[in-house]
Amino acid sequence: MNRAIITLFFLICAFNPRAQRDSLYEYIYQITPNDPNEKEKIKIDSSYNKIDTTFENQALTSIDGTVNDNSGKRIRYSTICLDSAGKTLWCNINERGKFDRQIAPGSYKLSVGEVGYKPIAQNFSIGKQTTIHFDIALAATPSLTVFDVHSKLKLSQKKIDQIRNCLTTKNLTSCEEKNVYFIMIEI
């Protein structure tokens, strides 16, 4: 029985195409993508709302805004929270990357975050009949991913840096060089 298991294990390992491929790649390098040099930012603009004496429009104090990445692409499902005096008044997860809310005049802190991006917060005060418009750009966070590069040849530091730059901006398969090296994500 044990002899049969050992023979089967040998056959699986000996004729496993991946095991044969891995034996051809003598060098293994661990690479993490470059940290993005992005900064988060908030652009704030405000407007004065004209007086409307109808009951529905007396609370003309509000905030609105959009949440994008630094390239201007809308970030869907970002978490937006509004705090005042240390208490959370409102949180919203929005699929459109937009928000709007009527609020009372006062002092607040707006916080925005999303997985894969650096969170950002902004304190502000708002008076009567004012709308504050927020244009928020979140910065990407450094990657926690580690890639194993299996190479047949010893790679120069320049080549390793080229692979790192490629992994920072592109997908894994577009960074591989067929029959020279392949890349795997380390788990």
DRENVO-42491 format. One record per residue (C-alpha): residue number from 1; residue in one letter; x, y, z negated. Coordinates in Angstrom, 2 decimals, padded with zeros to 5 digits. Each point is the difference from the previous one (the first is absolute). Layout:
N
<pt><k>NUM</k><r>a</r><east>X</east><north>Y</north><up>Z</up></pt>
...
// end
This chain:
187
<pt><k>1</k><r>m</r><east>000.00</east><north>000.00</north><up>000.00</up></pt>
<pt><k>2</k><r>n</r><east>002.70</east><north>002.53</north><up>-000.99</up></pt>
<pt><k>3</k><r>r</r><east>002.04</east><north>-000.95</north><up>003.06</up></pt>
<pt><k>4</k><r>a</r><east>-002.97</east><north>000.77</north><up>002.25</up></pt>
<pt><k>5</k><r>i</r><east>-000.46</east><north>003.43</north><up>-001.59</up></pt>
<pt><k>6</k><r>i</r><east>003.69</east><north>000.84</north><up>000.36</up></pt>
<pt><k>7</k><r>t</r><east>-000.03</east><north>-001.12</north><up>003.65</up></pt>
<pt><k>8</k><r>l</r><east>-003.11</east><north>002.08</north><up>000.70</up></pt>
<pt><k>9</k><r>f</r><east>001.57</east><north>003.06</north><up>-001.69</up></pt>
<pt><k>10</k><r>f</r><east>003.17</east><north>-000.47</north><up>002.10</up></pt>
<pt><k>11</k><r>l</r><east>-002.02</east><north>-000.22</north><up>003.21</up></pt>
<pt><k>12</k><r>i</r><east>-001.99</east><north>003.12</north><up>-000.84</up></pt>
<pt><k>13</k><r>c</r><east>003.15</east><north>002.00</north><up>-000.77</up></pt>
<pt><k>14</k><r>a</r><east>002.08</east><north>-001.42</north><up>002.86</up></pt>
<pt><k>15</k><r>f</r><east>-002.59</east><north>000.67</north><up>002.69</up></pt>
<pt><k>16</k><r>n</r><east>-001.54</east><north>003.16</north><up>-001.39</up></pt>
<pt><k>17</k><r>p</r><east>000.51</east><north>002.70</north><up>002.69</up></pt>
<pt><k>18</k><r>r</r><east>000.17</east><north>002.71</north><up>-002.67</up></pt>
<pt><k>19</k><r>a</r><east>002.71</east><north>-001.85</north><up>-001.93</up></pt>
<pt><k>20</k><r>q</r><east>001.95</east><north>-000.42</north><up>003.23</up></pt>
<pt><k>21</k><r>r</r><east>-000.50</east><north>003.68</north><up>000.88</up></pt>
<pt><k>22</k><r>d</r><east>001.06</east><north>001.13</north><up>-003.50</up></pt>
<pt><k>23</k><r>s</r><east>003.21</east><north>-002.01</north><up>000.22</up></pt>
<pt><k>24</k><r>l</r><east>000.98</east><north>001.96</north><up>003.13</up></pt>
<pt><k>25</k><r>y</r><east>-000.25</east><north>003.32</north><up>-001.85</up></pt>
<pt><k>26</k><r>e</r><east>003.06</east><north>000.15</north><up>-002.23</up></pt>
<pt><k>27</k><r>y</r><east>-000.40</east><north>003.51</north><up>-001.43</up></pt>
<pt><k>28</k><r>i</r><east>-002.90</east><north>001.21</north><up>-002.15</up></pt>
<pt><k>29</k><r>y</r><east>-000.44</east><north>003.69</north><up>-000.83</up></pt>
<pt><k>30</k><r>q</r><east>-002.61</east><north>001.48</north><up>-002.34</up></pt>
<pt><k>31</k><r>i</r><east>-001.27</east><north>003.35</north><up>001.21</up></pt>
<pt><k>32</k><r>t</r><east>-002.54</east><north>002.44</north><up>-001.41</up></pt>
<pt><k>33</k><r>p</r><east>-001.46</east><north>002.69</north><up>002.27</up></pt>
<pt><k>34</k><r>n</r><east>001.12</east><north>003.61</north><up>-000.47</up></pt>
<pt><k>35</k><r>d</r><east>-001.91</east><north>002.13</north><up>-002.47</up></pt>
<pt><k>36</k><r>p</r><east>-002.11</east><north>002.52</north><up>001.87</up></pt>
<pt><k>37</k><r>n</r><east>001.18</east><north>003.58</north><up>-000.52</up></pt>
<pt><k>38</k><r>e</r><east>-003.53</east><north>001.32</north><up>-000.14</up></pt>
<pt><k>39</k><r>k</r><east>-001.39</east><north>002.54</north><up>-002.42</up></pt>
<pt><k>40</k><r>e</r><east>-003.60</east><north>000.18</north><up>-001.07</up></pt>
<pt><k>41</k><r>k</r><east>-001.67</east><north>003.39</north><up>000.41</up></pt>
<pt><k>42</k><r>i</r><east>-003.25</east><north>001.80</north><up>-000.54</up></pt>
<pt><k>43</k><r>k</r><east>-001.13</east><north>002.99</north><up>002.06</up></pt>
<pt><k>44</k><r>i</r><east>-002.67</east><north>002.02</north><up>-001.79</up></pt>
<pt><k>45</k><r>d</r><east>-002.34</east><north>002.51</north><up>001.58</up></pt>
<pt><k>46</k><r>s</r><east>-003.10</east><north>001.59</north><up>-001.47</up></pt>
<pt><k>47</k><r>s</r><east>-003.02</east><north>001.85</north><up>001.21</up></pt>
<pt><k>48</k><r>y</r><east>-002.59</east><north>002.21</north><up>-001.66</up></pt>
<pt><k>49</k><r>n</r><east>-003.57</east><north>-001.21</north><up>000.39</up></pt>
<pt><k>50</k><r>k</r><east>-002.59</east><north>002.70</north><up>000.69</up></pt>
<pt><k>51</k><r>i</r><east>-002.65</east><north>000.49</north><up>-002.64</up></pt>
<pt><k>52</k><r>d</r><east>-003.16</east><north>-001.94</north><up>000.69</up></pt>
<pt><k>53</k><r>t</r><east>-002.77</east><north>000.63</north><up>-002.50</up></pt>
<pt><k>54</k><r>t</r><east>-001.85</east><north>-003.27</north><up>000.64</up></pt>
<pt><k>55</k><r>f</r><east>000.12</east><north>-002.37</north><up>-002.94</up></pt>
<pt><k>56</k><r>e</r><east>001.64</east><north>-002.84</north><up>001.98</up></pt>
<pt><k>57</k><r>n</r><east>002.95</east><north>002.16</north><up>001.04</up></pt>
<pt><k>58</k><r>q</r><east>000.84</east><north>001.74</north><up>-003.27</up></pt>
<pt><k>59</k><r>a</r><east>002.71</east><north>-002.58</north><up>-000.75</up></pt>
<pt><k>60</k><r>l</r><east>002.15</east><north>000.94</north><up>002.98</up></pt>
<pt><k>61</k><r>t</r><east>003.25</east><north>-001.00</north><up>-001.73</up></pt>
<pt><k>62</k><r>s</r><east>001.54</east><north>-003.06</north><up>001.63</up></pt>
<pt><k>63</k><r>i</r><east>003.12</east><north>-001.82</north><up>001.15</up></pt>
<pt><k>64</k><r>d</r><east>000.61</east><north>-001.94</north><up>003.19</up></pt>
<pt><k>65</k><r>g</r><east>002.94</east><north>-001.49</north><up>001.81</up></pt>
<pt><k>66</k><r>t</r><east>001.70</east><north>-002.69</north><up>001.99</up></pt>
<pt><k>67</k><r>v</r><east>002.67</east><north>-002.57</north><up>-000.85</up></pt>
<pt><k>68</k><r>n</r><east>002.58</east><north>-000.81</north><up>002.70</up></pt>
<pt><k>69</k><r>d</r><east>003.48</east><north>-001.47</north><up>000.21</up></pt>
<pt><k>70</k><r>n</r><east>002.90</east><north>002.23</north><up>001.04</up></pt>
<pt><k>71</k><r>s</r><east>-000.61</east><north>-000.75</north><up>003.69</up></pt>
<pt><k>72</k><r>g</r><east>-003.56</east><north>001.34</north><up>-000.31</up></pt>
<pt><k>73</k><r>k</r><east>-001.72</east><north>-003.41</north><up>000.14</up></pt>
<pt><k>74</k><r>r</r><east>-003.01</east><north>-000.19</north><up>-002.29</up></pt>
<pt><k>75</k><r>i</r><east>000.46</east><north>-002.27</north><up>-003.04</up></pt>
<pt><k>76</k><r>r</r><east>-003.17</east><north>-002.00</north><up>-000.49</up></pt>
<pt><k>77</k><r>y</r><east>-001.10</east><north>-001.21</north><up>-003.43</up></pt>
<pt><k>78</k><r>s</r><east>002.25</east><north>002.35</north><up>-001.96</up></pt>
<pt><k>79</k><r>t</r><east>-000.99</east><north>000.58</north><up>-003.63</up></pt>
<pt><k>80</k><r>i</r><east>-000.83</east><north>003.61</north><up>-000.84</up></pt>
<pt><k>81</k><r>c</r><east>-000.63</east><north>001.05</north><up>-003.63</up></pt>
<pt><k>82</k><r>l</r><east>-000.96</east><north>003.28</north><up>-001.61</up></pt>
<pt><k>83</k><r>d</r><east>000.94</east><north>000.64</north><up>-003.65</up></pt>
<pt><k>84</k><r>s</r><east>-000.72</east><north>002.87</north><up>-002.36</up></pt>
<pt><k>85</k><r>a</r><east>001.20</east><north>000.42</north><up>-003.58</up></pt>
<pt><k>86</k><r>g</r><east>001.54</east><north>-003.49</north><up>000.06</up></pt>
<pt><k>87</k><r>k</r><east>-003.24</east><north>-001.75</north><up>001.04</up></pt>
<pt><k>88</k><r>t</r><east>-000.69</east><north>-001.58</north><up>003.36</up></pt>
<pt><k>89</k><r>l</r><east>-003.14</east><north>001.58</north><up>001.42</up></pt>
<pt><k>90</k><r>w</r><east>-000.12</east><north>-001.73</north><up>003.37</up></pt>
<pt><k>91</k><r>c</r><east>001.84</east><north>-002.63</north><up>002.02</up></pt>
<pt><k>92</k><r>n</r><east>-000.71</east><north>-000.91</north><up>003.58</up></pt>
<pt><k>93</k><r>i</r><east>001.37</east><north>-002.66</north><up>002.34</up></pt>
<pt><k>94</k><r>n</r><east>-000.86</east><north>001.16</north><up>003.46</up></pt>
<pt><k>95</k><r>e</r><east>000.29</east><north>-001.96</north><up>003.23</up></pt>
<pt><k>96</k><r>r</r><east>000.18</east><north>003.20</north><up>002.05</up></pt>
<pt><k>97</k><r>g</r><east>002.95</east><north>001.58</north><up>-001.83</up></pt>
<pt><k>98</k><r>k</r><east>-002.18</east><north>003.04</north><up>-000.69</up></pt>
<pt><k>99</k><r>f</r><east>-001.61</east><north>001.37</north><up>-003.14</up></pt>
<pt><k>100</k><r>d</r><east>-002.37</east><north>002.78</north><up>-001.05</up></pt>
<pt><k>101</k><r>r</r><east>-001.53</east><north>000.76</north><up>-003.35</up></pt>
<pt><k>102</k><r>q</r><east>-001.95</east><north>002.82</north><up>-001.61</up></pt>
<pt><k>103</k><r>i</r><east>001.55</east><north>000.97</north><up>-003.33</up></pt>
<pt><k>104</k><r>a</r><east>-000.44</east><north>002.64</north><up>-002.68</up></pt>
<pt><k>105</k><r>p</r><east>002.46</east><north>002.90</north><up>-000.17</up></pt>
<pt><k>106</k><r>g</r><east>003.00</east><north>-000.89</north><up>-002.17</up></pt>
<pt><k>107</k><r>s</r><east>003.44</east><north>-001.65</north><up>-000.13</up></pt>
<pt><k>108</k><r>y</r><east>000.60</east><north>-003.46</north><up>001.45</up></pt>
<pt><k>109</k><r>k</r><east>002.59</east><north>-002.52</north><up>001.11</up></pt>
<pt><k>110</k><r>l</r><east>-000.47</east><north>-001.82</north><up>003.31</up></pt>
<pt><k>111</k><r>s</r><east>001.86</east><north>-003.35</north><up>000.26</up></pt>
<pt><k>112</k><r>v</r><east>000.34</east><north>-002.07</north><up>003.17</up></pt>
<pt><k>113</k><r>g</r><east>001.57</east><north>-003.42</north><up>000.48</up></pt>
<pt><k>114</k><r>e</r><east>000.06</east><north>-003.03</north><up>002.24</up></pt>
<pt><k>115</k><r>v</r><east>001.99</east><north>-003.24</north><up>000.05</up></pt>
<pt><k>116</k><r>g</r><east>003.19</east><north>000.50</north><up>002.00</up></pt>
<pt><k>117</k><r>y</r><east>000.10</east><north>003.77</north><up>-000.63</up></pt>
<pt><k>118</k><r>k</r><east>001.34</east><north>002.25</north><up>-002.75</up></pt>
<pt><k>119</k><r>p</r><east>-002.84</east><north>001.41</north><up>-002.12</up></pt>
<pt><k>120</k><r>i</r><east>-000.44</east><north>003.76</north><up>-000.17</up></pt>
<pt><k>121</k><r>a</r><east>-001.79</east><north>002.34</north><up>-002.42</up></pt>
<pt><k>122</k><r>q</r><east>-000.85</east><north>003.70</north><up>000.17</up></pt>
<pt><k>123</k><r>n</r><east>-001.32</east><north>002.30</north><up>-002.74</up></pt>
<pt><k>124</k><r>f</r><east>-002.33</east><north>002.76</north><up>001.14</up></pt>
<pt><k>125</k><r>s</r><east>-002.61</east><north>002.47</north><up>-001.22</up></pt>
<pt><k>126</k><r>i</r><east>-003.13</east><north>000.92</north><up>001.86</up></pt>
<pt><k>127</k><r>g</r><east>-002.40</east><north>002.91</north><up>-000.42</up></pt>
<pt><k>128</k><r>k</r><east>-003.65</east><north>000.49</north><up>000.87</up></pt>
<pt><k>129</k><r>q</r><east>-001.12</east><north>-000.22</north><up>003.60</up></pt>
<pt><k>130</k><r>t</r><east>003.32</east><north>-001.42</north><up>001.21</up></pt>
<pt><k>131</k><r>t</r><east>000.94</east><north>-003.05</north><up>002.01</up></pt>
<pt><k>132</k><r>i</r><east>003.55</east><north>-001.30</north><up>-000.22</up></pt>
<pt><k>133</k><r>h</r><east>001.19</east><north>-002.02</north><up>002.98</up></pt>
<pt><k>134</k><r>f</r><east>002.78</east><north>-002.56</north><up>-000.59</up></pt>
<pt><k>135</k><r>d</r><east>002.08</east><north>-001.42</north><up>002.85</up></pt>
<pt><k>136</k><r>i</r><east>001.96</east><north>-002.80</north><up>-001.66</up></pt>
<pt><k>137</k><r>a</r><east>002.93</east><north>-001.89</north><up>001.56</up></pt>
<pt><k>138</k><r>l</r><east>001.17</east><north>-003.05</north><up>-001.95</up></pt>
<pt><k>139</k><r>a</r><east>003.57</east><north>-001.27</north><up>000.34</up></pt>
<pt><k>140</k><r>a</r><east>000.73</east><north>-003.69</north><up>000.53</up></pt>
<pt><k>141</k><r>t</r><east>001.64</east><north>-001.86</north><up>-002.89</up></pt>
<pt><k>142</k><r>p</r><east>003.20</east><north>-002.01</north><up>000.38</up></pt>
<pt><k>143</k><r>s</r><east>-000.56</east><north>-003.58</north><up>001.11</up></pt>
<pt><k>144</k><r>l</r><east>000.38</east><north>-002.84</north><up>-002.50</up></pt>
<pt><k>145</k><r>t</r><east>000.40</east><north>-002.48</north><up>002.83</up></pt>
<pt><k>146</k><r>v</r><east>003.25</east><north>-001.91</north><up>000.42</up></pt>
<pt><k>147</k><r>f</r><east>000.88</east><north>-001.53</north><up>003.37</up></pt>
<pt><k>148</k><r>d</r><east>002.37</east><north>-002.92</north><up>000.56</up></pt>
<pt><k>149</k><r>v</r><east>001.93</east><north>000.32</north><up>003.26</up></pt>
<pt><k>150</k><r>h</r><east>001.39</east><north>-003.36</north><up>001.16</up></pt>
<pt><k>151</k><r>s</r><east>002.79</east><north>000.55</north><up>002.50</up></pt>
<pt><k>152</k><r>k</r><east>002.27</east><north>-002.24</north><up>002.07</up></pt>
<pt><k>153</k><r>l</r><east>002.63</east><north>002.75</north><up>000.00</up></pt>
<pt><k>154</k><r>k</r><east>001.44</east><north>002.17</north><up>-002.72</up></pt>
<pt><k>155</k><r>l</r><east>-001.80</east><north>003.33</north><up>000.30</up></pt>
<pt><k>156</k><r>s</r><east>001.81</east><north>003.33</north><up>-000.22</up></pt>
<pt><k>157</k><r>q</r><east>-001.20</east><north>002.64</north><up>-002.45</up></pt>
<pt><k>158</k><r>k</r><east>-001.14</east><north>002.05</north><up>003.00</up></pt>
<pt><k>159</k><r>k</r><east>-002.20</east><north>-002.89</north><up>001.21</up></pt>
<pt><k>160</k><r>i</r><east>-001.40</east><north>-000.55</north><up>-003.50</up></pt>
<pt><k>161</k><r>d</r><east>-000.88</east><north>003.71</north><up>-000.16</up></pt>
<pt><k>162</k><r>q</r><east>-001.68</east><north>-000.25</north><up>003.44</up></pt>
<pt><k>163</k><r>i</r><east>-002.09</east><north>-002.94</north><up>-001.24</up></pt>
<pt><k>164</k><r>r</r><east>-000.89</east><north>001.91</north><up>-003.21</up></pt>
<pt><k>165</k><r>n</r><east>-001.09</east><north>003.04</north><up>002.04</up></pt>
<pt><k>166</k><r>c</r><east>-002.04</east><north>-002.21</north><up>002.31</up></pt>
<pt><k>167</k><r>l</r><east>-001.72</east><north>-001.70</north><up>-002.97</up></pt>
<pt><k>168</k><r>t</r><east>-000.82</east><north>003.42</north><up>-001.44</up></pt>
<pt><k>169</k><r>t</r><east>-001.83</east><north>001.17</north><up>003.11</up></pt>
<pt><k>170</k><r>k</r><east>-001.14</east><north>-003.11</north><up>001.89</up></pt>
<pt><k>171</k><r>n</r><east>-001.32</east><north>-003.48</north><up>-000.56</up></pt>
<pt><k>172</k><r>l</r><east>002.16</east><north>-003.00</north><up>-000.82</up></pt>
<pt><k>173</k><r>t</r><east>-000.05</east><north>-001.80</north><up>003.37</up></pt>
<pt><k>174</k><r>s</r><east>000.96</east><north>003.08</north><up>002.00</up></pt>
<pt><k>175</k><r>c</r><east>003.20</east><north>000.22</north><up>-002.07</up></pt>
<pt><k>176</k><r>e</r><east>001.20</east><north>-003.55</north><up>000.73</up></pt>
<pt><k>177</k><r>e</r><east>002.61</east><north>-000.81</north><up>002.62</up></pt>
<pt><k>178</k><r>k</r><east>-000.79</east><north>-003.38</north><up>001.55</up></pt>
<pt><k>179</k><r>n</r><east>002.69</east><north>-002.68</north><up>-000.36</up></pt>
<pt><k>180</k><r>v</r><east>002.14</east><north>002.33</north><up>-002.18</up></pt>
<pt><k>181</k><r>y</r><east>-002.05</east><north>000.55</north><up>-003.16</up></pt>
<pt><k>182</k><r>f</r><east>-003.52</east><north>-000.32</north><up>-001.34</up></pt>
<pt><k>183</k><r>i</r><east>-001.67</east><north>001.75</north><up>-002.91</up></pt>
<pt><k>184</k><r>m</r><east>-002.20</east><north>-001.41</north><up>-002.74</up></pt>
<pt><k>185</k><r>i</r><east>-001.85</east><north>001.79</north><up>-002.79</up></pt>
<pt><k>186</k><r>e</r><east>001.22</east><north>-001.19</north><up>-003.39</up></pt>
<pt><k>187</k><r>i</r><east>-002.80</east><north>-000.95</north><up>-002.36</up></pt>
// end
